[in-house]
Amino acid sequence: MKIAALIIVLLSKSVEGQLKWERLDRGIGDAPSPRRDMGFGYDAVRDRLVLFGGKPGPLQDTWIYEFSTGKWRMVTVSSRPPARFSMVSGVSGDFFYIATGEGKNKEFFSDIWRFDLRLEVWEEIPTQSRPDFYSQVEWQARNTTWIGPEPRYGAAGGIYANGGEQLYVALGFSTVRYHNTYSYDTRQLRWHLEYCRDCNSYNPSYPHARCLHAGTMIDKDEMVIFGGCLGGGGSGGPCPAGDSWLFNGKSKYWKRLPDCASPRMYGVMANLPSAVNRRRVVLYGGLDKSDQVIRTNEIKDDQVAVYDPDSNSWSVRKTLPFNSSIPVPSWRASVGMATGKNGIYMFGGINKMTKNPMNDLWVLRGDVTDADKSEQLECTKYFMNYITVHGILMAIGWGFFLQWGAFIARYLKCKNPIWFYLHVTFQIFGLCCAIAGLVMGILSVPFGHVKFVHSIVGIVVMILGVLQPINALIRPHKTQPDESKTFRRRLWECVHHFGGRAGLILALVNISLGVFLAVTDQLIWSLWFGYLCAIVLVYILAESIRGLIGRSRNCKGEKGTKQPKHMLDGYDNDNYKHDIYVNTTSADTGL
């Protein structure tokens, strides 16, 4: 018995100081209906939770969970925001704020409301208030343009609970995906553009347009976001994504953070209670699979990702059940999360496996110290999607085989007949890779395939590439040195040569755009641009040598020798007449 008691004591000691899940309410009886994508916050002054809206529906009811009674109650109000889901929300002081979101019939919102936690009433607040130094007439004359976020849903942000006065709205989606970030000053009652009025998805210095990403405020003017969906809506990119960014509202600067957690969308983030001036942020939930994903590390029910703002690093931690008889919550997405006194409160969401909405209430007990003591797991190692395969195939096809196949035809044709067979082999294999890459590229975009630059240029490049072998099949016979070229032959050479060169140049440009669009690591795009510079230097060197030696010299520096026409001119010589000879240097490519 003493040994058993000792074991129990040791086991209990071993799990002290770790993040633990405790279920507070099963959602039975008088409770909010099962839902996802709701507005959610914690009222620290009155020690209670507040909830608004969500879907299915969308819904527009308001609920409060009183910790003093351990029960939910619905708030009856005369005025309230329109029904919506996927909004930005948060509590600061005596107010619960919501902004943006999607309503009925795909109506998107850019309004902002606040719920008075003392009086329990809703009010819509102005998006642009009139400063005191403007008269009503002057303000109406000046205030002719909208300043604020476009109507959207799936944005991230919120307001910092400990004295925050700025409500942030970052990125999001309506009919297109947005790059911009806005803040709403709750004192001056007006929006401010924080970042990026005219951004694009090819600049690696800030997050690309996306929606359904996780995000939270970690200080009054600091926000962290993770993942989301970048593909579709006039943009391309991974869906789900796994990149994370830190925004500083004072310096107006985005910083890319190291990768670790599994890519996901519909995830949620919240701060753990601080300890000794240290901060930690928990990333929980989300969907890690989509039609674009080929392979990924499956996220376990007991896993959370933890971001350390002090070191700008991520880690994956294992959580435990608070009560051994009740397991940790099943993995879910689109939950409501809010920072409380003893941990992070989590409500509802959709079950990852069944896709059914839920309405249970949990708390992840612990603080910064507990998070650091929780068992650390490996970061994500295995993730593969169609975008990655698309990029690899296009780099092999257009970036290597088709490029060097054309190089052989222009600069190494003196190796007859080997040059011709190498040229054809490289071109065929490169084009096959490119066609397979095109299929992967189509599969990688959820919708809106031809609405961004990379896809449009890619289609032009593929058309030029496919036309090359078709053009080769209908080429006119090559003229002899003592004959003048026919108009048909000149036209064919112009289309074949310049069409091919245009395709090769555009392919290099488009691969460069794709490297940024795919949100690759700095190492990947550094290697690609190093290789691109090497290609340019080799071409410059080869063209210089060609100009010095002259086109009428072969590999040994001698005058061109005679070769059988069928060796040099491909299949133009249908009867393979060996008595016909041509000078090997009579044309650029010999075709």
C-alpha positions as CSV (number, residue, x, y, z in Angstrom):
1,M,0.0,0.0,0.0
2,K,2.8,2.4,0.8
3,I,4.5,1.7,-2.5
4,A,1.2,2.3,-4.4
5,A,0.6,5.6,-2.5
6,L,4.2,6.6,-3.3
7,I,3.6,5.9,-7.0
8,I,0.4,7.9,-7.0
9,V,2.2,10.9,-5.4
10,L,5.0,10.7,-7.9
11,L,2.6,10.6,-10.8
12,S,0.7,13.5,-9.5
13,K,3.9,15.5,-9.1
14,S,5.0,14.6,-12.6
15,V,1.8,16.2,-14.2
16,E,1.9,19.3,-12.0
17,G,2.6,22.5,-13.9
18,Q,1.2,21.4,-17.2
19,L,-1.7,22.6,-19.4
20,K,-4.8,20.6,-18.6
21,W,-8.3,20.6,-20.1
22,E,-11.4,20.7,-17.9
23,R,-14.9,20.5,-19.1
24,L,-17.2,23.2,-17.5
25,D,-20.5,22.6,-19.3
26,R,-21.8,19.9,-21.5
27,G,-24.2,22.2,-23.4
28,I,-27.3,20.3,-22.1
29,G,-30.5,22.2,-21.2
30,D,-30.6,26.0,-21.2
31,A,-27.4,26.7,-23.3
32,P,-26.5,28.2,-26.6
33,S,-27.3,26.0,-29.5
34,P,-24.4,24.1,-31.2
35,R,-22.5,26.5,-33.4
36,R,-19.2,27.6,-34.8
37,D,-17.5,30.9,-35.8
38,M,-19.2,32.9,-33.1
39,G,-18.1,36.1,-31.4
40,F,-16.6,35.2,-28.0
41,G,-15.0,37.1,-25.1
42,Y,-14.3,37.1,-21.3
43,D,-15.5,39.8,-19.0
44,A,-12.7,40.0,-16.4
45,V,-14.5,42.7,-14.3
46,R,-17.7,40.6,-13.8
47,D,-16.0,37.1,-14.3
48,R,-18.2,35.9,-17.1
49,L,-18.2,34.9,-20.7
50,V,-20.2,36.6,-23.5
51,L,-21.1,35.0,-26.8
52,F,-22.8,36.3,-30.0
53,G,-24.0,34.8,-33.3
54,G,-22.3,32.1,-35.3
55,K,-23.6,29.5,-37.6
56,P,-25.4,27.4,-38.7
57,G,-27.9,30.1,-39.3
58,P,-26.4,32.6,-39.2
59,L,-27.4,33.5,-35.6
60,Q,-27.8,36.8,-33.8
61,D,-28.5,35.7,-30.2
62,T,-26.5,36.9,-27.2
63,W,-25.6,34.7,-24.3
64,I,-23.7,35.1,-21.0
65,Y,-22.1,32.4,-18.9
66,E,-22.0,33.3,-15.2
67,F,-19.1,31.5,-13.3
68,S,-20.8,32.3,-10.1
69,T,-23.8,30.1,-11.0
70,G,-22.1,27.9,-13.6
71,K,-25.0,28.5,-16.0
72,W,-25.8,30.1,-19.3
73,R,-28.5,32.7,-19.8
74,M,-29.8,34.4,-22.9
75,V,-29.8,38.2,-23.0
76,T,-33.0,39.8,-24.3
77,V,-32.2,43.0,-26.2
78,S,-34.3,45.4,-28.2
79,S,-31.6,46.2,-30.6
80,R,-28.8,43.9,-31.8
81,P,-26.4,43.4,-34.7
82,P,-27.6,41.6,-37.8
83,A,-27.1,37.9,-37.8
84,R,-23.5,36.9,-38.8
85,F,-20.6,34.5,-38.3
86,S,-16.8,34.6,-38.7
87,M,-16.5,38.1,-37.2
88,V,-13.7,39.8,-35.3
89,S,-14.5,40.2,-31.6
90,G,-13.0,40.9,-28.2
91,V,-13.6,42.4,-24.7
92,S,-11.9,45.5,-23.4
93,G,-13.1,47.3,-20.2
94,D,-16.8,47.4,-20.0
95,F,-17.5,46.6,-23.7
96,F,-17.6,43.5,-25.9
97,Y,-16.9,44.5,-29.5
98,I,-17.7,42.7,-32.8
99,A,-16.8,43.9,-36.4
100,T,-17.1,42.5,-39.9
101,G,-18.5,39.0,-40.6
102,E,-20.8,37.3,-43.1
103,G,-24.6,37.3,-42.8
104,K,-27.5,35.9,-44.7
105,N,-27.3,35.4,-48.5
106,K,-23.6,36.1,-48.5
107,E,-24.0,39.6,-47.2
108,F,-20.6,40.9,-45.8
109,F,-20.3,43.5,-43.1
110,S,-17.9,46.3,-42.3
111,D,-19.8,47.7,-39.4
112,I,-18.8,47.7,-35.7
113,W,-21.0,47.1,-32.7
114,R,-20.3,47.0,-28.9
115,F,-22.2,45.3,-26.1
116,D,-22.3,47.3,-22.8
117,L,-21.5,44.6,-20.2
118,R,-22.9,46.8,-17.4
119,L,-26.3,47.6,-19.0
120,E,-26.4,44.5,-21.3
121,V,-27.4,46.5,-24.4
122,W,-26.1,46.6,-27.9
123,E,-25.2,49.8,-29.9
124,E,-23.8,50.3,-33.3
125,I,-20.9,52.8,-33.1
126,P,-19.9,55.2,-35.9
127,T,-17.2,54.0,-38.3
128,Q,-16.1,57.6,-38.8
129,S,-17.0,60.2,-36.1
130,R,-16.9,63.9,-36.7
131,P,-13.9,65.6,-34.9
132,D,-14.8,68.7,-32.8
133,F,-12.9,71.1,-35.0
134,Y,-15.2,70.3,-38.0
135,S,-18.8,71.6,-38.2
136,Q,-21.4,69.1,-39.4
137,V,-21.5,70.8,-42.8
138,E,-17.7,70.8,-43.2
139,W,-17.5,67.1,-42.1
140,Q,-20.2,66.0,-44.6
141,A,-18.3,67.9,-47.3
142,R,-15.0,66.2,-46.4
143,N,-16.3,62.8,-45.5
144,T,-17.2,61.7,-49.1
145,T,-15.1,58.5,-49.3
146,W,-15.2,55.4,-47.1
147,I,-12.2,54.9,-44.8
148,G,-12.3,51.5,-43.2
149,P,-12.1,47.8,-44.0
150,E,-14.1,46.6,-47.0
151,P,-17.0,44.3,-46.0
152,R,-15.5,40.9,-45.3
153,Y,-15.5,37.8,-43.2
154,G,-12.8,35.4,-42.1
155,A,-10.5,38.2,-40.8
156,A,-8.4,38.0,-37.7
157,G,-7.5,40.5,-35.0
158,G,-9.5,41.7,-31.9
159,I,-8.7,44.1,-29.1
160,Y,-6.2,43.6,-26.3
161,A,-8.1,42.8,-23.1
162,N,-5.7,44.6,-20.7
163,G,-6.4,48.3,-21.6
164,G,-6.5,47.9,-25.4
165,E,-8.2,50.8,-27.3
166,Q,-7.6,49.6,-30.9
167,L,-9.7,46.9,-32.5
168,Y,-7.7,45.3,-35.3
169,V,-9.1,43.7,-38.4
170,A,-6.5,41.9,-40.6
171,L,-7.0,40.4,-44.0
172,G,-10.1,38.4,-44.8
173,F,-12.4,37.7,-47.8
174,S,-15.6,38.7,-49.5
175,T,-15.4,38.3,-53.3
176,V,-11.6,38.7,-53.2
177,R,-9.0,38.1,-50.5
178,Y,-7.6,41.2,-48.8
179,H,-4.1,42.1,-47.8
180,N,-4.9,45.1,-45.7
181,T,-5.0,45.7,-42.0
182,Y,-7.2,48.3,-40.2
183,S,-7.6,49.4,-36.6
184,Y,-10.6,51.0,-35.0
185,D,-9.9,53.6,-32.3
186,T,-12.6,53.0,-29.7
187,R,-12.0,56.5,-28.2
188,Q,-12.0,58.6,-31.4
189,L,-14.6,56.2,-33.0
190,R,-12.9,56.0,-36.4
191,W,-10.9,53.5,-38.6
192,H,-7.3,53.9,-39.5
193,L,-5.4,52.0,-42.2
194,E,-2.5,50.3,-40.5
195,Y,-0.9,48.5,-43.4
196,C,-1.0,47.8,-47.1
197,R,-3.4,49.7,-49.3
198,D,-1.8,48.4,-52.5
199,C,-0.1,45.1,-51.7
200,N,0.3,42.0,-53.8
201,S,0.8,38.3,-53.3
202,Y,4.4,38.3,-54.6
203,N,6.1,40.3,-51.9
204,P,7.7,38.1,-49.2
205,S,7.9,40.9,-46.7
206,Y,4.3,40.7,-45.5
207,P,1.5,38.1,-45.3
208,H,-0.3,37.4,-48.5
209,A,-4.0,37.9,-48.9
210,R,-6.0,35.2,-47.0
211,C,-9.0,34.3,-44.9
212,L,-9.9,31.8,-42.2
213,H,-6.6,32.4,-40.4
214,A,-6.1,32.4,-36.6
215,G,-5.0,35.5,-34.9
216,T,-5.0,37.4,-31.6
217,M,-3.7,40.6,-30.0
218,I,-0.7,39.9,-27.8
219,D,-0.3,43.6,-26.7
220,K,-2.1,46.8,-27.3
221,D,-0.4,47.2,-30.7
222,E,0.9,43.8,-31.4
223,M,-0.9,41.0,-33.3
224,V,0.1,37.5,-34.4
225,I,-1.6,35.5,-37.1
226,F,-1.3,31.9,-38.3
227,G,-2.2,29.9,-41.5
228,G,-5.5,30.3,-43.2
229,C,-6.5,29.8,-46.8
230,L,-4.6,31.7,-49.5
231,G,-5.9,30.1,-52.7
232,G,-8.9,31.3,-54.7
233,G,-10.6,34.7,-54.6
234,G,-8.2,36.4,-57.0
235,S,-5.1,34.9,-55.4
236,G,-3.1,31.8,-55.2
237,G,-1.2,30.0,-52.5
238,P,-1.5,27.2,-50.0
239,C,-4.9,26.3,-48.5
240,P,-4.3,25.5,-45.6
241,A,-1.2,27.5,-45.0
242,G,1.4,27.2,-42.2
243,D,3.1,30.5,-42.1
244,S,2.8,32.9,-39.1
245,W,3.4,36.6,-38.8
246,L,3.8,39.2,-36.1
247,F,2.5,42.8,-36.7
248,N,3.7,45.8,-34.8
249,G,1.2,48.6,-35.0
250,K,3.7,51.2,-33.8
251,S,6.3,50.5,-36.4
252,K,3.8,49.4,-39.1
253,Y,5.9,46.3,-39.7
254,W,5.1,42.6,-40.4
255,K,7.7,40.0,-39.4
256,R,7.7,36.4,-40.6
257,L,8.0,33.8,-37.8
258,P,9.7,30.4,-37.9
259,D,7.5,27.5,-39.0
260,C,6.6,24.7,-36.6
261,A,2.9,24.0,-36.2
262,S,0.9,22.0,-38.8
263,P,-0.7,24.1,-41.5
264,R,-4.4,24.7,-40.9
265,M,-7.4,26.9,-41.5
266,Y,-10.3,27.7,-39.0
267,G,-7.8,27.6,-36.2
268,V,-8.1,29.9,-33.1
269,M,-5.6,31.7,-30.9
270,A,-5.6,33.1,-27.4
271,N,-3.2,34.3,-24.8
272,L,-2.4,32.3,-21.7
273,P,-2.4,34.3,-18.4
274,S,1.0,35.9,-18.1
275,A,3.5,35.1,-15.4
276,V,6.5,37.1,-14.4
277,N,6.1,39.4,-17.4
278,R,6.3,36.5,-19.8
279,R,3.8,35.9,-22.5
280,R,2.6,32.8,-24.4
281,V,0.0,32.3,-27.1
282,V,-1.9,29.1,-27.7
283,L,-3.0,28.0,-31.2
284,Y,-5.7,25.4,-31.0
285,G,-7.9,23.5,-33.5
286,G,-8.5,24.0,-37.2
287,L,-8.7,21.8,-40.2
288,D,-5.4,20.5,-41.4
289,K,-6.7,18.8,-44.6
290,S,-8.3,20.0,-47.8
291,D,-8.5,18.9,-51.4
292,Q,-5.1,20.5,-51.9
293,V,-3.3,18.5,-49.2
294,I,-1.5,15.3,-50.2
295,R,0.2,14.5,-46.9
296,T,0.4,16.1,-43.5
297,N,1.2,15.3,-39.8
298,E,-2.2,14.6,-38.3
299,I,-2.9,16.8,-35.3
300,K,-3.8,14.8,-32.2
301,D,-6.6,15.8,-29.8
302,D,-4.1,16.6,-27.0
303,Q,-1.8,18.9,-29.0
304,V,-1.6,22.6,-29.0
305,A,1.0,24.9,-30.6
306,V,2.5,27.6,-28.3
307,Y,4.1,30.8,-29.5
308,D,6.7,32.5,-27.4
309,P,6.7,36.3,-28.2
310,D,9.8,36.8,-26.1
311,S,11.9,34.6,-28.4
312,N,9.7,34.7,-31.5
313,S,9.6,30.9,-31.6
314,W,6.9,28.2,-31.8
315,S,6.7,24.8,-30.1
316,V,4.1,22.0,-30.0
317,R,3.0,20.9,-26.6
318,K,1.0,18.0,-25.2
319,T,-2.0,18.8,-22.9
320,L,-3.5,16.5,-20.3
321,P,-7.1,16.0,-18.9
322,F,-7.8,17.8,-15.7
323,N,-10.0,14.9,-14.6
324,S,-8.7,11.4,-15.7
325,S,-12.3,10.2,-16.2
326,I,-13.0,12.9,-18.8
327,P,-10.6,12.9,-21.8
328,V,-9.4,16.0,-23.5
329,P,-11.9,17.6,-26.0
330,S,-12.2,16.1,-29.4
331,W,-10.3,17.9,-32.1
332,R,-12.4,20.7,-33.6
333,A,-12.3,23.8,-35.7
334,S,-13.9,27.3,-35.6
335,V,-14.2,27.4,-31.8
336,G,-14.6,30.5,-29.6
337,M,-11.6,31.1,-27.4
338,A,-10.9,33.8,-24.8
339,T,-8.3,34.4,-22.1
340,G,-9.5,34.1,-18.5
341,K,-8.0,34.3,-15.1
342,N,-7.0,30.7,-14.8
343,G,-6.5,29.8,-18.4
344,I,-8.2,29.9,-21.8
345,Y,-11.9,29.3,-22.2
346,M,-13.1,27.4,-25.3
347,F,-16.6,27.0,-26.6
348,G,-18.3,25.0,-29.4
349,G,-16.8,24.6,-32.9
350,I,-17.3,21.8,-35.3
351,N,-16.0,18.3,-34.8
352,K,-13.2,17.5,-37.2
353,M,-14.4,14.0,-37.9
354,T,-18.2,14.3,-38.0
355,K,-18.3,18.0,-39.0
356,N,-21.2,18.5,-36.5
357,P,-21.3,21.7,-34.5
358,M,-21.0,21.5,-30.7
359,N,-21.9,23.7,-27.7
360,D,-19.8,22.3,-24.8
361,L,-17.6,24.7,-22.7
362,W,-14.0,23.9,-21.7
363,V,-11.1,25.7,-20.0
364,L,-7.4,25.0,-20.7
365,R,-6.1,25.5,-17.3
366,G,-2.5,26.9,-17.0
367,D,-0.3,29.9,-17.5
368,V,3.0,30.7,-19.1
369,T,4.9,28.6,-16.6
370,D,2.6,25.6,-17.1
371,A,3.0,25.9,-20.9
372,D,6.8,25.8,-20.7
373,K,6.6,22.7,-18.4
374,S,4.3,20.8,-20.7
375,E,5.8,18.0,-22.7
376,Q,7.3,19.3,-25.9
377,L,6.6,17.4,-29.2
378,E,8.2,17.6,-32.6
379,C,7.4,20.3,-35.0
380,T,5.6,19.4,-38.3
381,K,8.0,17.6,-40.6
382,Y,5.8,16.1,-43.2
383,F,3.6,18.3,-45.3
384,M,2.9,18.0,-49.0
385,N,0.3,19.7,-51.1
386,Y,-0.4,20.1,-54.8
387,I,1.3,23.5,-54.9
388,T,4.6,21.9,-53.8
389,V,4.3,19.2,-56.5
390,H,3.2,21.8,-59.1
391,G,6.3,23.9,-58.3
392,I,8.7,21.0,-58.4
393,L,7.4,19.8,-61.7
394,M,7.5,23.2,-63.3
395,A,11.0,23.9,-62.0
396,I,12.1,20.5,-63.5
397,G,10.2,21.0,-66.7
398,W,10.5,24.7,-67.6
399,G,13.4,25.6,-65.2
400,F,15.7,22.7,-66.3
401,F,15.0,20.4,-69.2
402,L,13.3,22.9,-71.5
403,Q,15.8,25.6,-70.7
404,W,18.9,23.4,-71.3
405,G,17.3,21.7,-74.3
406,A,17.0,25.1,-76.0
407,F,20.5,25.9,-74.9
408,I,21.8,22.7,-76.6
409,A,20.0,23.5,-79.8
410,R,21.5,27.0,-80.0
411,Y,25.0,26.6,-78.7
412,L,26.0,22.9,-78.9
413,K,24.7,21.8,-82.3
414,C,28.2,21.0,-83.5
415,K,27.9,17.8,-81.7
416,N,25.8,16.3,-84.5
417,P,23.9,14.1,-84.4
418,I,23.9,13.8,-80.6
419,W,22.8,17.4,-80.0
420,F,19.6,16.9,-81.9
421,Y,18.6,13.8,-79.9
422,L,19.5,15.5,-76.7
423,H,17.5,18.5,-77.7
424,V,14.4,16.4,-78.6
425,T,14.7,14.3,-75.4
426,F,15.1,17.3,-73.1
427,Q,12.1,19.0,-74.8
428,I,9.8,16.0,-74.6
429,F,10.6,15.2,-71.0
430,G,10.4,18.9,-70.0
431,L,7.0,19.3,-71.7
432,C,5.7,16.2,-70.0
433,C,6.7,17.5,-66.6
434,A,5.2,20.9,-67.4
435,I,1.8,19.3,-68.4
436,A,1.8,17.3,-65.2
437,G,2.6,20.5,-63.3
438,L,-0.2,22.3,-65.0
439,V,-2.6,19.6,-63.7
440,M,-1.2,20.0,-60.2
441,G,-1.6,23.7,-60.4
442,I,-5.3,23.5,-61.4
443,L,-5.9,21.2,-58.5
444,S,-4.1,23.5,-56.1
445,V,-6.6,26.4,-56.6
446,P,-10.0,26.0,-54.9
447,F,-11.7,28.4,-57.3
448,G,-11.0,31.5,-59.5
449,H,-8.2,29.8,-61.4
450,V,-7.5,32.6,-63.9
451,K,-7.8,35.7,-61.7
452,F,-4.2,36.3,-60.7
453,V,-1.0,37.1,-62.6
454,H,0.8,33.8,-62.0
455,S,-2.0,31.7,-63.4
456,I,-2.5,34.0,-66.4
457,V,1.2,34.0,-67.3
458,G,1.3,30.2,-66.7
459,I,-1.4,29.6,-69.2
460,V,0.4,31.7,-71.8
461,V,3.6,29.8,-71.2
462,M,1.9,26.4,-71.5
463,I,0.2,27.4,-74.8
464,L,3.6,28.5,-76.2
465,G,5.1,25.2,-74.9
466,V,2.5,23.0,-76.4
467,L,2.6,24.8,-79.7
468,Q,6.3,24.1,-80.2
469,P,6.0,20.3,-81.0
470,I,2.9,20.9,-83.0
471,N,4.7,23.6,-84.9
472,A,7.6,21.2,-85.5
473,L,5.4,18.6,-87.1
474,I,4.2,21.1,-89.8
475,R,7.6,22.7,-90.5
476,P,8.5,23.3,-94.1
477,H,11.5,21.6,-95.6
478,K,14.8,23.3,-94.9
479,T,16.3,25.1,-97.9
480,Q,19.8,24.3,-99.2
481,P,22.7,26.8,-98.8
482,D,22.4,27.9,-102.4
483,E,18.6,28.4,-102.1
484,S,16.7,31.4,-100.8
485,K,14.3,30.7,-97.9
486,T,10.6,30.6,-98.7
487,F,8.2,32.9,-97.0
488,R,6.6,29.9,-95.3
489,R,10.0,28.8,-93.9
490,R,10.8,32.2,-92.7
491,L,7.4,32.5,-91.0
492,W,7.8,29.1,-89.4
493,E,11.3,29.9,-88.1
494,C,10.0,33.2,-86.6
495,V,7.2,31.5,-84.8
496,H,9.2,28.5,-83.7
497,H,12.3,30.5,-82.5
498,F,10.7,33.5,-80.9
499,G,7.7,31.6,-79.6
500,G,10.0,29.2,-77.9
501,R,12.3,32.0,-76.5
502,A,9.3,33.9,-75.2
503,G,8.0,30.8,-73.5
504,L,11.3,30.1,-71.8
505,I,11.8,33.7,-70.6
506,L,8.2,33.9,-69.3
507,A,8.6,30.6,-67.6
508,L,11.6,31.8,-65.6
509,V,9.6,34.9,-64.6
510,N,6.6,32.9,-63.6
511,I,8.5,30.4,-61.6
512,S,10.0,33.3,-59.7
513,L,6.5,34.6,-59.0
514,G,5.4,31.2,-57.9
515,V,8.2,30.8,-55.4
516,F,6.8,33.8,-53.6
517,L,3.2,33.0,-54.1
518,A,3.6,29.5,-52.5
519,V,5.0,31.2,-49.3
520,T,8.2,29.1,-49.5
521,D,11.1,29.3,-47.0
522,Q,13.8,31.8,-47.7
523,L,16.2,29.0,-48.4
524,I,14.0,27.8,-51.3
525,W,13.7,31.1,-53.1
526,S,17.4,31.9,-52.4
527,L,18.4,28.7,-54.1
528,W,16.0,29.4,-57.0
529,F,17.3,32.9,-57.6
530,G,20.9,31.7,-57.3
531,Y,20.1,29.1,-60.1
532,L,18.4,31.8,-62.1
533,C,21.4,34.0,-62.0
534,A,23.6,31.1,-63.0
535,I,21.4,30.5,-66.1
536,V,21.6,34.2,-67.1
537,L,25.4,34.2,-66.7
538,V,25.8,30.9,-68.7
539,Y,23.7,32.4,-71.5
540,I,25.7,35.6,-71.5
541,L,29.0,33.7,-71.6
542,A,27.8,31.3,-74.3
543,E,26.5,34.2,-76.5
544,S,29.8,36.1,-76.1
545,I,31.8,33.1,-77.1
546,R,29.5,32.4,-80.0
547,G,29.9,36.0,-81.2
548,L,33.7,35.8,-80.9
549,I,34.2,32.4,-82.6
550,G,31.4,33.0,-85.1
551,R,28.5,30.9,-86.2
552,S,30.5,29.2,-89.0
553,R,32.8,27.4,-86.6
554,N,32.3,23.9,-85.1
555,C,33.5,22.6,-81.8
556,K,37.1,22.3,-82.9
557,G,37.1,25.8,-84.4
558,E,37.1,24.3,-87.9
559,K,34.8,25.1,-90.8
560,G,31.5,23.4,-90.7
561,T,31.6,19.8,-92.0
562,K,29.0,18.0,-94.1
563,Q,26.5,15.8,-92.4
564,P,23.7,13.7,-93.7
565,K,20.6,15.8,-94.1
566,H,18.5,13.3,-92.1
567,M,20.9,13.5,-89.2
568,L,20.6,17.3,-89.1
569,D,17.2,18.2,-90.3
570,G,15.2,15.8,-88.2
571,Y,12.5,14.2,-90.2
572,D,12.3,16.7,-93.0
573,N,14.1,14.2,-95.3
574,D,11.3,11.7,-95.5
575,N,13.2,9.4,-97.9
576,Y,16.5,9.8,-96.1
577,K,18.4,10.7,-99.3
578,H,22.0,10.3,-98.2
579,D,23.3,12.1,-101.3
580,I,22.0,15.4,-100.0
581,Y,24.4,17.3,-97.7
582,V,24.1,20.6,-96.0
583,N,26.5,22.7,-94.0
584,T,26.0,22.2,-90.3
585,T,26.2,25.8,-89.5
586,S,23.6,27.1,-92.0
587,A,21.0,27.8,-89.4
588,D,20.6,28.6,-85.7
589,T,19.2,25.2,-84.7
590,G,19.4,23.1,-87.8
591,L,15.7,22.4,-87.7
